[in-house]
Amino acid sequence: MAHLNGTWKLDRSEGIDELAKFMELSEEHTKMFKEMKHTFEIVKVGNGFDCKVTYSETMVKEHKIPLNEEFDINNDITGEKIKSIARLENNKLVVKPVVEQPKSLFSTDEVINGQFVVTMTTASGVVCKQYFNRV
């Protein structure tokens, strides 16, 4: 999974309005989410990944994602803590909630045509994709 390793800068997003509406985000929070040009750093470490999302100089979120075991991850959109499990599936890092809730998201991280693509999908099928270029 070394192809995922690196620092990636957001290029563009698709489906943010639909995801924000589904997550019942405020208009202000939706605008902020749409305007962010954050970087995403991912490094394979042992049996998992260390991730760092830099939204601004003062807003940095770090996540440790172990493979094939339950862990708590904070949803950077809602701030809620979610018990999840991560697996590698066909060269993709897939993170799913252990117990699916109506507002649950699962994410798939993969490299497509040289871009790091994060696909967030809700239980009801709302899809948001973010495309990152390697820095």
N, C-alpha and C positions, 0 to 999 in steps of 0.2 A: 504493500500500500504506500510505498515511497512516493508514488505519483501525486498523492494528496498533500505531502509535506510542502510547506512553504508559506509565504506571506502573500495574501491576495487582496486586491483593492476592488471594492464594488464598482461595477461598470453600469449595470442597469437592473431593474426589477420589473416583474410582471405580476399582476394580480394583487397588488398591495391594497387597493380599495376594497376588493371583495373580502380579503382576509381581515382587514380592519373592521369592516362592517360585521362580519361573523363574530369577531372577538369583542365586539361592542366597545371599540376604542373611541375616545373622544375625538372631535374634529382636530383639536390641537395636537394630540398624540399621533393621529393619522398623518397630519402634515409633517410632523417631525420625522416619523418613520419613513415617509416618502422622500424627504430631502437628505437623509443621512447618506454619506459616502464613506462608510466605515471600511476598516481593514480587518481581515480575518487571518489569523496565523494558526496553523495546525502542524503538529509534530508527532510522529509515531514514537511512543515511549513505552517500552516493555509490551505488556498486553493491553494497550489502549492508546489513547491520543490525548495530548495536552492542547487545548485551544485557547486562544486569546482574541477577543473581539474588541477593537479600539474604535469607539464611536466618536470620541473627541479626546483632547489632552486630559480632561478631568473625568471621563467616563470610559473605563476599561473593565471588561468582564472576562474572567478566566474560568474555564471549565476543564475538569479532568474527566475523561470518558473512558472507563474500563470496558473491555469487550466481554460479552457473554456473562455479565453479572449485573444485578440490580444496583442502581446508583441514583442519587438525587441530583437533579439539574434544575437550575433556575431558568424559567422562561423569561428571556430578555424583553419580550413584548409586554407581558402582563405582570412580571415580577413573582409569579407563583412558582413554588417548588413542586417538581413533578418527579415521582419515582419512575425511572425509565430503564430500558435495557438497550444496549448497542450491539450490533452484529455487523460483520462484513458479509455482504451478499453481492456476488458478481462484480467485484472491484468497486463497490459502493459502501460507504459507511451509513448504516441505517439505524436511526434512533427512534424507538417507539415507547409510548407510555406502557407501564406494566398493566395498569387497569385503565381501559379506555373510558373517558368521560365525554359528555356532549361537546365540550370545548377543547378536547384533546387535539394535539398536533403531533404528527410524526415527521421526521426530516430524513432526507436522503442527500448525502454529500458525495459528489462524484466529479471527475474531470471529463469534460466533453469538448472535443476540438480545442484543447489547450486552455479552456476556461474551467474554473472551479464553479460548479453549479450546486446551489442549495435549494432543494425543493421541499417546501413545507406544505403538508396536506392535512386537512381536517378529517375527522371521522365522517362528515357529511359530503366530502369530496371537493371542498374549496381548495384551490391550489395557488400558491404564491411561489415564484421562482426568483432567485437572485443570482446574477452572473458576475463573477469576479475574474479579474485579470491578474496574472502573476506579477508581483512587484520586483 
